[in-house]
Amino acid sequence: NATNVFMVEDGVLLTPTADACLPGITRETVLVLAKELGIETVVKNISLAEFHAADEVFTSGTMGELTPVTMIDGRTIGNGKVGEVTLQLQESYSTVPDRPGWTTELPPFD
């Protein structure tokens, strides 16, 4: 299971460029959902120091969906609690299976 990482700084969602991470389906879904929610997104190279200083951090992946990160290297991220942007995106992500055109039904296995 590959994982992508996101951070929030002053309400802006940031994630590393695809040369520094897997350009996966879940990552792209998060970026689309953020746009729908009116959350500004930036894709750029991000240093570890920037993640340490972020207001929020979360990871995304097929199995883990959107998982909040409240500590990195023993350092508390933001206020140490799940942030508002992360919560908004988790809620929106949970609706994806019910959205027309966002899922593919598999035929029954015999």
All heavy atoms as an XYZ file, in Angstrom:
823
protein
N       0.846     -1.180      0.000
C       0.000      0.000      0.000
C       0.893      1.245      0.000
O       1.604      1.514      0.948
C      -0.912     -0.024      1.226
C      -1.838      1.170      1.285
O      -2.229      1.697      0.262
N      -2.181      1.584      2.478
N       0.858      1.980     -1.080
C       1.609      3.238     -1.169
C       0.797      4.346     -0.510
O      -0.425      4.327     -0.527
C       1.899      3.575     -2.617
N       1.493      5.296      0.064
C       0.846      6.377      0.789
C       1.362      7.717      0.284
O       2.533      7.861     -0.016
C       1.156      6.243      2.297
O       0.721      4.961      2.748
C       0.457      7.306      3.101
N       0.469      8.686      0.198
C       0.835     10.059     -0.126
C       0.638     10.910      1.112
O      -0.139     10.571      1.997
C      -0.013     10.599     -1.275
C       0.297      9.908     -2.581
O      -0.520      9.167     -3.106
N       1.473     10.132     -3.110
N       1.308     12.043      1.141
C       1.229     12.913      2.305
C       0.782     14.306      1.869
O       1.128     14.776      0.786
C       2.582     12.948      3.064
C       3.684     13.555      2.217
C       2.456     13.648      4.398
N      -0.020     14.925      2.723
C      -0.540     16.266      2.500
C      -0.313     17.081      3.757
O      -0.259     16.539      4.857
C      -2.056     16.233      2.235
C      -2.459     15.579      0.958
C      -2.564     14.202      0.866
C      -2.747     16.340     -0.162
C      -2.944     13.595     -0.316
C      -3.134     15.750     -1.355
C      -3.230     14.366     -1.429
N      -0.225     18.378      3.595
C      -0.173     19.270      4.745
C      -1.088     20.462      4.492
O      -1.430     20.754      3.346
C       1.258     19.746      5.030
C       1.878     20.581      3.941
S       3.511     21.226      4.382
C       3.049     22.769      5.180
N      -1.488     21.107      5.561
C      -2.312     22.313      5.473
C      -1.572     23.422      6.197
O      -1.126     23.245      7.334
C      -3.704     22.087      6.103
C      -4.531     23.370      6.049
C      -4.431     20.937      5.427
N      -1.444     24.542      5.527
C      -0.817     25.730      6.108
C      -1.695     26.924      5.785
O      -1.926     27.229      4.612
C       0.595     25.920      5.539
C       1.364     27.053      6.165
C       1.668     26.836      7.639
O       2.029     25.712      8.025
O       1.528     27.802      8.409
N      -2.217     27.569      6.810
C      -3.104     28.733      6.635
C      -4.269     28.421      5.696
O      -4.631     29.236      4.852
C      -2.309     29.936      6.122
C      -1.264     30.415      7.116
O      -1.528     30.341      8.337
O      -0.182     30.849      6.688
N      -4.840     27.232      5.820
C      -6.004     26.846      5.032
C      -5.704     26.354      3.626
O      -6.609     25.983      2.896
N      -4.438     26.364      3.228
C      -4.029     25.907      1.889
C      -3.537     24.470      1.994
O      -2.719     24.141      2.858
C      -2.916     26.811      1.315
C      -2.450     26.305     -0.042
C      -3.401     28.248      1.217
N      -4.020     23.611      1.108
C      -3.618     22.214      1.058
C      -2.402     22.073      0.155
O      -2.418     22.528     -0.988
C      -4.768     21.364      0.522
C      -4.521     19.864      0.425
C      -4.410     19.248      1.819
C      -5.644     19.204     -0.354
N      -1.349     21.466      0.678
C      -0.125     21.265     -0.095
C       0.222     19.786     -0.140
O      -0.001     19.060      0.842
C       1.043     22.021      0.535
C       0.893     23.531      0.620
C       0.482     23.947      2.004
C       2.178     24.208      0.232
N       0.782     19.350     -1.259
C       1.275     17.982     -1.402
C       2.494     18.009     -2.309
O       2.600     18.898     -3.167
C       0.175     17.036     -1.943
O       0.589     15.676     -1.792
C      -0.164     17.315     -3.381
N       3.421     17.073     -2.106
C       4.617     17.065     -2.945
C       4.299     16.789     -4.417
O       3.292     16.165     -4.739
C       5.462     15.928     -2.362
C       4.961     15.765     -0.967
C       3.502     16.100     -1.027
N       5.199     17.239     -5.277
C       5.070     16.974     -6.706
C       5.145     15.479     -6.953
O       5.680     14.718     -6.144
C       6.186     17.687     -7.497
O       7.441     17.216     -7.005
C       6.104     19.187     -7.370
N       4.621     15.052     -8.096
C       4.543     13.622     -8.407
C       5.911     12.981     -8.615
O       6.020     11.762     -8.594
C       3.653     13.401     -9.628
N       6.957     13.775     -8.795
C       8.287     13.168     -8.891
C       8.823     12.783     -7.513
O       9.806     12.059     -7.404
C       9.275     14.078     -9.629
C       9.548     15.386     -8.912
O       8.749     15.785     -8.050
O      10.565     16.022     -9.230
N       8.159     13.258     -6.459
C       8.567     12.939     -5.093
C       7.601     11.972     -4.409
O       7.783     11.627     -3.251
C       8.683     14.222     -4.275
N       6.558     11.565     -5.132
C       5.568     10.664     -4.544
C       4.855      9.900     -5.653
O       5.020     10.185     -6.834
C       4.561     11.453     -3.709
S       3.461     12.505     -4.689
N       4.030      8.971     -5.240
C       3.225      8.195     -6.181
C       2.051      9.051     -6.662
O       1.278      9.548     -5.848
C       2.682      6.947     -5.488
C       1.709      6.097     -6.285
C       2.452      5.362     -7.401
C       1.022      5.099     -5.371
N       1.910      9.242     -7.982
C       0.752     10.009     -8.474
C      -0.485      9.107     -8.523
O      -0.997      8.774     -9.585
C       1.202     10.461     -9.863
C       2.151      9.394    -10.310
C       2.827      8.889     -9.058
N      -0.952      8.694     -7.354
C      -2.008      7.703     -7.253
C      -3.417      8.250     -7.393
O      -3.658      9.458     -7.393
N      -4.344      7.310     -7.467
C      -5.765      7.629     -7.626
C      -6.297      8.343     -6.383
O      -7.032      9.330     -6.490
C      -6.574      6.350     -7.905
C      -6.177      5.787     -9.274
C      -8.074      6.616     -7.839
C      -6.705      4.397     -9.543
N      -5.936      7.856     -5.198
C      -6.439      8.482     -3.970
C      -5.907      9.904     -3.843
O      -6.647     10.818     -3.463
C      -6.073      7.636     -2.739
O      -6.511      6.295     -2.948
C      -6.730      8.185     -1.491
N      -4.643     10.107     -4.172
C      -4.058     11.461     -4.136
C      -4.829     12.392     -5.059
O      -5.198     13.509     -4.684
C      -2.583     11.403     -4.537
C      -1.902     12.761     -4.633
C      -0.439     12.564     -5.086
N       0.269     13.814     -5.218
C       0.364     14.509     -6.354
N      -0.223     14.076     -7.449
N       1.029     15.639     -6.387
N      -5.074     11.929     -6.280
C      -5.806     12.754     -7.247
C      -7.233     13.018     -6.774
O      -7.761     14.118     -6.935
C      -5.810     12.084     -8.617
C      -6.432     12.932     -9.709
C      -5.697     14.241     -9.958
O      -4.471     14.320     -9.740
O      -6.352     15.216    -10.372
N      -7.857     12.019     -6.160
C      -9.210     12.192     -5.625
C      -9.231     13.281     -4.563
O     -10.124     14.137     -4.548
C      -9.734     10.862     -5.048
O      -9.783      9.884     -6.100
C     -11.119     11.022     -4.444
N      -8.245     13.284     -3.674
C      -8.162     14.319     -2.622
C      -8.035     15.695     -3.264
O      -8.711     16.645     -2.841
C      -6.989     14.039     -1.664
C      -6.751     15.225     -0.732
C      -7.247     12.776     -0.861
N      -7.217     15.821     -4.279
C      -7.047     17.119     -4.943
C      -8.355     17.580     -5.607
O      -8.710     18.760     -5.536
C      -5.912     17.053     -5.962
C      -4.510     16.865     -5.357
C      -3.488     16.601     -6.449
C      -4.118     18.059     -4.511
N      -9.085     16.653     -6.219
C     -10.375     16.997     -6.844
C     -11.384     17.417     -5.771
O     -12.092     18.423     -5.923
C     -10.919     15.813     -7.673
C     -12.367     16.033     -8.093
C     -10.041     15.576     -8.898
N     -11.457     16.658     -4.697
C     -12.401     16.985     -3.618
C     -12.070     18.336     -2.990
O     -12.979     19.116     -2.683
C     -12.392     15.889     -2.552
C     -12.889     14.513     -3.000
C     -12.689     13.493     -1.890
C     -14.338     14.566     -3.449
N     -10.793     18.613     -2.810
C     -10.396     19.911     -2.247
C     -10.879     21.046     -3.142
O     -11.408     22.050     -2.650
C      -8.882     19.970     -2.065
N     -10.712     20.871     -4.437
C     -11.176     21.903     -5.375
C     -12.684     22.096     -5.250
O     -13.172     23.228     -5.213
C     -10.794     21.504     -6.802
C     -11.133     22.550     -7.826
C     -10.642     22.142     -9.207
C     -10.982     23.235    -10.217
N     -10.503     22.892    -11.561
N     -13.436     20.992     -5.174
C     -14.895     21.077     -5.011
C     -15.277     21.827     -3.740
O     -16.286     22.525     -3.710
C     -15.512     19.673     -4.962
C     -15.552     18.953     -6.278
C     -16.181     17.580     -6.151
O     -16.652     17.204     -5.055
O     -16.206     16.869     -7.179
N     -14.487     21.647     -2.689
C     -14.772     22.290     -1.403
C     -14.254     23.725     -1.330
O     -14.427     24.400     -0.322
C     -14.162     21.468     -0.259
C     -14.790     20.095     -0.022
C     -13.916     19.271      0.923
C     -16.200     20.245      0.534
N     -13.597     24.179     -2.395
C     -13.067     25.534     -2.415
C     -11.771     25.692     -1.633
O     -11.403     26.805     -1.243
N     -11.077     24.580     -1.407
C      -9.812     24.619     -0.682
C      -8.690     24.821     -1.697
O      -8.541     24.028     -2.630
C      -9.584     23.305      0.101
C     -10.708     23.103      1.128
C      -8.216     23.301      0.762
C     -10.748     21.714      1.738
N      -7.922     25.866     -1.526
C      -6.793     26.122     -2.420
C      -5.784     24.994     -2.284
O      -5.493     24.534     -1.173
C      -6.135     27.455     -2.060
C      -4.963     27.805     -2.952
C      -4.275     29.100     -2.552
O      -4.819     29.859     -1.729
O      -3.177     29.343     -3.083
N      -5.249     24.530     -3.415
C      -4.247     23.467     -3.390
C      -2.966     23.922     -4.083
O      -3.017     24.683     -5.050
C      -4.757     22.182     -4.065
O      -5.068     22.470     -5.426
C      -5.986     21.635     -3.373
N      -1.857     23.442     -3.565
C      -0.551     23.731     -4.144
C       0.216     22.412     -4.201
O       0.291     21.687     -3.203
C       0.235     24.756     -3.301
C       1.638     24.947     -3.851
C      -0.513     26.083     -3.236
N       0.771     22.110     -5.375
C       1.622     20.939     -5.553
C       3.037     21.460     -5.755
O       3.298     22.200     -6.706
C       1.153     20.092     -6.757
C       2.077     18.908     -6.972
C      -0.291     19.632     -6.568
N       3.929     21.105     -4.823
C       5.302     21.624     -4.873
C       6.202     20.729     -4.038
O       5.731     19.876     -3.294
C       5.368     23.056     -4.345
C       5.110     23.182     -2.847
C       5.285     24.620     -2.372
C       5.470     24.658     -0.867
N       6.751     25.123     -0.458
N       7.491     20.935     -4.170
C       8.425     20.244     -3.284
C       8.239     20.795     -1.878
O       8.143     22.011     -1.689
C       9.862     20.444     -3.758
C      10.138     19.709     -5.048
O       9.611     18.623     -5.282
N      10.960     20.285     -5.897
N       8.180     19.902     -0.905
C       7.941     20.299      0.485
C       9.032     19.679      1.350
O       9.305     18.480      1.255
C       6.556     19.828      0.971
C       5.451     20.371      0.063
C       6.320     20.246      2.420
C       4.072     19.808      0.349
N       9.622     20.477      2.207
C      10.677     19.988      3.090
C      10.087     19.377      4.361
O       8.946     19.665      4.740
C      11.623     21.126      3.467
O      10.968     22.026      4.351
N      10.883     18.567      5.023
C      10.470     17.999      6.295
C      10.187     19.110      7.311
O       9.230     19.030      8.083
C      11.540     17.045      6.829
C      11.240     16.358      8.154
C       9.926     15.577      8.088
C      12.399     15.450      8.539
N      10.979     20.169      7.283
C      10.755     21.297      8.199
C       9.377     21.919      7.983
O       8.724     22.335      8.946
C      11.848     22.349      8.019
N       8.928     21.979      6.728
C       7.589     22.524      6.446
C       6.508     21.628      7.045
O       5.515     22.120      7.580
C       7.388     22.683      4.946
C       8.186     23.818      4.334
C       8.049     23.874      2.831
O       8.716     23.058      2.146
O       7.267     24.713      2.339
N       6.703     20.305      6.943
C       5.735     19.386      7.561
C       5.727     19.552      9.076
O       4.665     19.552      9.697
C       6.025     17.930      7.173
C       5.504     17.568      5.822
C       6.363     17.433      4.744
C       4.147     17.358      5.602
C       5.891     17.100      3.483
C       3.658     17.027      4.352
C       4.532     16.901      3.294
N       6.888     19.718      9.685
C       6.959     19.920     11.135
C       6.181     21.169     11.559
O       5.575     21.192     12.634
C       8.411     20.071     11.597
C       9.175     18.791     11.590
N      10.545     18.761     11.515
C       8.788     17.495     11.638
C      10.967     17.510     11.538
N       9.914     16.718     11.608
N       6.203     22.206     10.727
C       5.567     23.485     11.074
C       4.128     23.601     10.578
O       3.480     24.624     10.805
C       6.393     24.634     10.489
N       3.606     22.569      9.939
C       2.262     22.626      9.342
C       1.173     22.742     10.399
O       1.339     22.330     11.544
C       2.020     21.377      8.494
N       0.030     23.279      9.979
C      -1.152     23.323     10.837
C      -1.810     21.952     10.928
O      -2.366     21.584     11.959
C      -2.175     24.326     10.285
C      -1.646     25.746     10.250
O      -0.848     26.117     11.140
O      -2.014     26.489      9.319
N      -1.772     21.216      9.803
C      -2.359     19.877      9.726
C      -1.507     19.041      8.783
O      -0.920     19.566      7.840
C      -3.775     19.904      9.137
C      -4.769     20.782      9.845
C      -6.117     20.813      9.129
O      -6.554     19.771      8.581
O      -6.733     21.894      9.117
N      -1.493     17.740      9.011
C      -0.867     16.789      8.101
C      -1.757     15.548      8.068
O      -2.310     15.138      9.089
C       0.561     16.390      8.554
C       1.142     15.297      7.665
C       1.484     17.607      8.569
N      -1.913     14.961      6.877
C      -2.589     13.676      6.769
C      -1.986     12.900      5.614
O      -1.325     13.458      4.744
C      -4.109     13.824      6.615
C      -4.565     14.480      5.341
C      -4.830     13.735      4.202
C      -4.774     15.852      5.292
C      -5.270     14.345      3.030
C      -5.213     16.473      4.130
C      -5.466     15.715      2.992
N      -2.191     11.592      5.648
C      -1.749     10.739      4.558
C      -2.975     10.219      3.826
O      -4.086     10.218      4.357
C      -0.912      9.551      5.061
O      -1.711      8.756      5.939
C       0.345     10.027      5.768
N      -2.754      9.781      2.591
C      -3.847      9.170      1.836
C      -3.344      7.897      1.191
O      -2.173      7.782      0.830
C      -4.391     10.129      0.765
O      -3.439     10.288     -0.277
N      -4.234      6.944      1.062
C      -3.902      5.683      0.417
C      -5.156      4.852      0.266
O      -6.170      5.105      0.927
N      -5.104      3.869     -0.578
C      -6.269      3.032     -0.855
C      -6.801      2.379      0.416
O      -7.999      2.411      0.682
C      -5.917      1.959     -1.896
O      -5.433      2.616     -3.062
C      -7.128      1.123     -2.257
N      -5.928      1.804      1.206
C      -6.371      1.106      2.417
C      -6.632      2.068      3.577
O      -7.585      1.899      4.315
C      -5.339      0.052      2.830
C      -5.178     -1.056      1.816
S      -6.676     -2.015      1.546
C      -6.839     -2.827      3.092
N      -5.780      3.054      3.739
C      -5.900      3.962      4.881
C      -6.808      5.147      4.646
O      -7.069      5.916      5.568
N      -7.269      5.300      3.387
C      -8.073      6.458      3.012
C      -7.356      7.739      3.437
O      -6.222      7.951      3.049
C      -9.492      6.326      3.549
C     -10.199      5.104      2.976
C     -11.629      4.937      3.425
O     -12.088      5.682      4.299
O     -12.285      4.050      2.877
N      -7.983      8.598      4.228
C      -7.330      9.826      4.706
C      -7.070      9.668      6.202
O      -8.008      9.590      6.989
C      -8.207     11.057      4.453
C      -8.142     11.651      3.044
C      -8.691     10.698      2.009
C      -8.863     12.962      3.000
N      -5.796      9.596      6.563
C      -5.412      9.320      7.941
C      -4.675     10.516      8.530
O      -3.612     10.896      8.032
C      -4.502      8.072      8.001
O      -5.181      6.976      7.385
C      -4.149      7.720      9.424
N      -5.224     11.128      9.581
C      -4.567     12.277     10.200
C      -3.209     11.906     10.803
O      -3.025     10.795     11.301
C      -5.528     12.685     11.320
C      -6.820     12.020     11.000
C      -6.484     10.792     10.223
N      -2.282     12.836     10.733
C      -0.970     12.700     11.366
C      -0.868     13.840     12.372
O      -0.951     15.002     11.990
C       0.169     12.799     10.320
C       1.530     12.781     10.999
C       0.046     11.690      9.277
N      -0.704     13.503     13.641
C      -0.654     14.552     14.663
C       0.738     14.718     15.259
O       0.954     15.628     16.057
C      -1.660     14.266     15.790
O      -1.375     12.976     16.348
C      -3.097     14.299     15.259
N       1.669     13.842     14.847
C       3.029     13.951     15.357
C       3.998     13.399     14.313
O       3.730     12.370     13.699
C       3.162     13.184     16.664
C       4.485     13.376     17.356
S       4.507     12.633     19.005
C       3.529     13.847     19.910
N       5.106     14.118     14.099
C       6.184     13.671     13.217
C       7.487     13.822     13.974
O       7.786     14.911     14.495
C       6.240     14.490     11.912
C       4.939     14.346     11.112
C       7.442     14.075     11.069
C       4.872     15.232      9.872
N       8.253     12.758     14.040
C       9.556     12.795     14.727
C       9.436     13.326     16.152
O      10.293     14.078     16.625
C      10.565     13.653     13.954
C      10.900     13.089     12.588
O      10.789     11.857     12.405
O      11.267     13.875     11.700
N       8.348     12.973     16.823
C       8.158     13.422     18.202
C       7.688     14.859     18.335
O       7.553     15.363     19.445
N       7.422     15.507     17.217
C       6.956     16.904     17.233
C       5.463     16.948     16.936
O       4.989     16.373     15.958
C       7.701     17.718     16.185
C       9.174     17.781     16.439
C       9.888     18.501     15.338
N      11.323     18.444     15.585
C      12.231     18.789     14.717
N      11.877     19.228     13.525
N      13.498     18.700     15.012
N       4.740     17.669     17.757
C       3.302     17.803     17.577
C       3.008     18.667     16.362
O       3.600     19.734     16.190
C       2.652     18.419     18.833
O       2.949     17.582     19.947
C       1.146     18.560     18.672
N       2.083     18.215     15.545
C       1.649     18.968     14.364
C       0.442     19.813     14.760
O      -0.531     19.296     15.317
C       1.274     18.029     13.200
C       2.443     17.099     12.852
C       0.812     18.820     11.984
C       3.725     17.793     12.472
N       0.500     21.097     14.462
C      -0.600     22.005     14.804
C      -0.891     21.952     16.287
O       0.014     22.021     17.117
N      -2.175     21.754     16.602
C      -2.558     21.675     18.014
C      -2.602     20.235     18.525
O      -3.081     19.981     19.623
C      -3.903     22.383     18.245
C      -5.049     21.707     17.512
O      -4.895     20.630     16.937
N      -6.210     22.348     17.514
N      -2.130     19.309     17.701
C      -2.099     17.908     18.103
C      -3.402     17.174     17.879
O      -3.537     16.012     18.251
N      -4.372     17.841     17.266
C      -5.679     17.233     16.999
C      -5.933     17.215     15.496
O      -5.274     17.917     14.739
C      -6.782     18.014     17.715
C      -6.607     18.000     19.213
C      -7.706     18.753     19.906
C      -7.427     18.674     21.408
N      -8.334     19.451     22.177
N      -6.908     16.442     15.084
C      -7.282     16.388     13.673
C      -7.809     17.759     13.268
O      -8.673     18.326     13.938
C      -8.361     15.313     13.423
C      -8.731     15.266     11.948
C      -7.876     13.952     13.899
N      -7.285     18.296     12.169
C      -7.647     19.640     11.743
C      -8.929     19.713     10.943
O      -9.449     18.704     10.441
N      -9.436     20.921     10.807
C     -10.709     21.170     10.121
C     -10.658     20.779      8.647
O     -11.613     20.198      8.126
C     -11.093     22.647     10.271
C     -12.474     22.975      9.729
C     -13.598     22.215     10.417
O     -13.521     21.966     11.637
O     -14.567     21.855      9.715
N      -9.596     21.100      7.950
C      -9.497     20.754      6.526
C      -9.463     19.239      6.369
O     -10.140     18.682      5.496
C      -8.268     21.424      5.867
C      -8.062     20.919      4.451
C      -8.428     22.944      5.881
N      -8.701     18.570      7.224
C      -8.651     17.105      7.182
C     -10.043     16.521      7.395
O     -10.465     15.618      6.666
C      -7.669     16.563      8.248
O      -6.375     17.119      8.012
C      -7.596     15.053      8.202
N     -10.767     17.033      8.372
C     -12.121     16.546      8.643
C     -13.052     16.772      7.453
O     -13.846     15.889      7.100
C     -12.690     17.211      9.900
C     -12.059     16.785     11.223
C     -12.536     17.688     12.354
C     -12.365     15.326     11.520
N     -12.967     17.945      6.836
C     -13.798     18.235      5.657
C     -13.505     17.247      4.535
O     -14.427     16.729      3.891
C     -13.531     19.647      5.139
C     -14.112     20.757      5.956
C     -13.752     22.100      5.325
O     -12.589     22.370      5.021
N     -14.751     22.932      5.135
N     -12.234     17.008      4.291
C     -11.847     16.098      3.212
C     -12.218     14.653      3.535
O     -12.657     13.917      2.645
C     -10.360     16.230      2.900
C      -9.989     17.523      2.183
C      -8.489     17.768      2.221
C     -10.497     17.504      0.742
N     -12.081     14.235      4.789
C     -12.504     12.888      5.171
C     -13.998     12.692      4.925
O     -14.427     11.666      4.395
C     -12.202     12.614      6.651
C     -10.767     12.330      6.957
C     -10.548     12.110      8.446
O     -11.061     12.856      9.284
N      -9.761     11.090      8.771
N     -14.778     13.686      5.306
C     -16.232     13.606      5.112
C     -16.569     13.533      3.623
O     -17.383     12.711      3.200
C     -16.920     14.801      5.758
C     -18.435     14.736      5.669
C     -19.113     15.892      6.388
O     -18.573     16.397      7.387
O     -20.196     16.295      5.927
N     -15.947     14.373      2.828
C     -16.200     14.370      1.386
C     -15.742     13.056      0.760
O     -16.433     12.485     -0.083
C     -15.493     15.561      0.740
O     -15.804     15.637     -0.616
N     -14.588     12.561      1.182
C     -14.058     11.305      0.641
C     -15.007     10.147      0.915
O     -15.159      9.245      0.087
C     -12.675     11.022      1.235
C     -11.979      9.846      0.606
C     -11.236     10.006     -0.560
C     -12.058      8.579      1.163
C     -10.603      8.931     -1.152
C     -11.426      7.504      0.582
C     -10.697      7.682     -0.575
O     -10.068      6.603     -1.166
N     -15.680     10.174      2.057
C     -16.597      9.084      2.414
C     -17.801      9.009      1.476
O     -18.476      7.986      1.412
C     -17.065      9.229      3.868
O     -17.979     10.304      4.003
N     -18.064     10.075      0.724
C     -19.208     10.081     -0.204
C     -18.844      9.551     -1.586
O     -19.732      9.342     -2.411
C     -19.778     11.503     -0.376
O     -18.845     12.311     -1.115
C     -20.109     12.147      0.956
N     -17.563      9.340     -1.847
C     -17.121      8.946     -3.191
C     -17.825      7.685     -3.699
O     -18.264      7.657     -4.855
C     -15.580      8.816     -3.250
C     -15.118      8.129     -4.522
C     -14.949     10.204     -3.144
N     -17.982      6.622     -2.905
C     -18.643      5.421     -3.450
C     -20.081      5.662     -3.919
O     -20.596      4.906     -4.746
C     -18.611      4.438     -2.275
C     -17.478      4.890     -1.432
C     -17.458      6.393     -1.566
N     -20.727      6.689     -3.405
C     -22.109      6.979     -3.785
C     -22.229      7.940     -4.964
O     -23.334      8.227     -5.427
C     -22.865      7.575     -2.588
C     -22.901      6.618     -1.410
O     -22.985      5.406     -1.627
O     -22.833      7.103     -0.259
N     -21.112      8.431     -5.472
C     -21.131      9.401     -6.563
C     -21.195      8.698     -7.915
O     -20.383      7.822     -8.194
C     -19.883     10.276     -6.518
C     -19.819     11.194     -5.330
C     -18.476     11.877     -5.289
N     -18.434     12.883     -4.262
C     -17.924     14.088     -4.445
N     -17.395     14.432     -5.605
N     -17.918     14.953     -3.474
N     -22.126      9.101     -8.759
C     -22.192      8.502    -10.098
C     -20.890      8.746    -10.867
O     -20.340      9.844    -10.860
C     -23.358      9.241    -10.766
C     -24.148      9.819     -9.646
C     -23.171     10.087     -8.533
N     -20.385      7.694    -11.490
C     -19.195      7.806    -12.317
C     -17.873      7.731    -11.575
O     -16.815      7.764    -12.191
N     -17.915      7.615    -10.251
C     -16.669      7.581     -9.481
C     -16.238      6.160     -9.124
O     -15.164      5.962     -8.596
C     -16.818      8.396     -8.202
C     -16.664      9.869     -8.426
C     -17.475     10.663     -9.188
C     -15.651     10.720     -7.913
N     -17.027     11.951     -9.163
C     -15.903     12.017     -8.377
C     -14.562     10.511     -7.080
C     -15.102     13.092     -8.053
C     -13.762     11.587     -6.750
C     -14.036     12.870     -7.243
N     -17.081      5.189     -9.354
C     -16.735      3.810     -9.030
C     -17.074      2.911    -10.212
O     -17.846      3.288    -11.102
C     -17.506      3.307     -7.793
O     -18.910      3.413     -8.051
C     -17.158      4.104     -6.550
N     -16.489      1.740    -10.208
C     -16.749      0.760    -11.254
C     -17.241     -0.520    -10.585
O     -16.548     -1.079     -9.728
C     -15.466      0.443    -12.058
O     -14.982      1.671    -12.618
C     -15.726     -0.562    -13.155
N     -18.426     -0.947    -10.971
C     -18.973     -2.176    -10.406
C     -18.286     -3.365    -11.056
O     -18.116     -3.424    -12.273
C     -20.473     -2.244    -10.646
C     -21.126     -3.392     -9.929
C     -22.635     -3.334     -9.993
O     -23.190     -2.231    -10.024
O     -23.245     -4.417    -10.013
N     -17.875     -4.298    -10.231
C     -17.245     -5.509    -10.731
C     -18.282     -6.587    -10.950
O     -19.242     -6.690    -10.181
C     -16.183     -5.998     -9.747
C     -15.013     -5.066     -9.484
C     -14.124     -5.626     -8.384
C     -14.227     -4.841    -10.752
N     -18.094     -7.411    -11.968
C     -19.046     -8.505    -12.170
C     -18.928     -9.523    -11.047
O     -17.860     -9.639    -10.423
C     -18.612     -9.106    -13.509
C     -17.193     -8.701    -13.673
C     -17.028     -7.407    -12.939
N     -19.987    -10.262    -10.780
C     -19.923    -11.273     -9.701
C     -18.940    -12.382    -10.087
O     -18.778    -12.720    -11.248
C     -21.347    -11.793     -9.603
C     -22.013    -11.393    -10.871
C     -21.279    -10.214    -11.419
N     -18.265    -12.888     -9.067
C     -17.358    -14.009     -9.279
C     -18.131    -15.311     -9.133
O     -18.875    -15.491     -8.186
C     -16.216    -13.964     -8.262
C     -15.309    -12.788     -8.456
C     -15.435    -11.661     -7.676
C     -14.328    -12.813     -9.434
C     -14.600    -10.568     -7.853
C     -13.483    -11.732     -9.604
C     -13.622    -10.599     -8.819
N     -17.957    -16.180    -10.068
C     -18.654    -17.491     -9.990
C     -17.707    -18.585     -9.584
O     -16.588    -18.620     -9.786
C     -19.278    -17.837    -11.337
C     -20.404    -16.846    -11.705
O     -21.088    -16.372    -10.788
O     -20.567    -16.597    -12.901
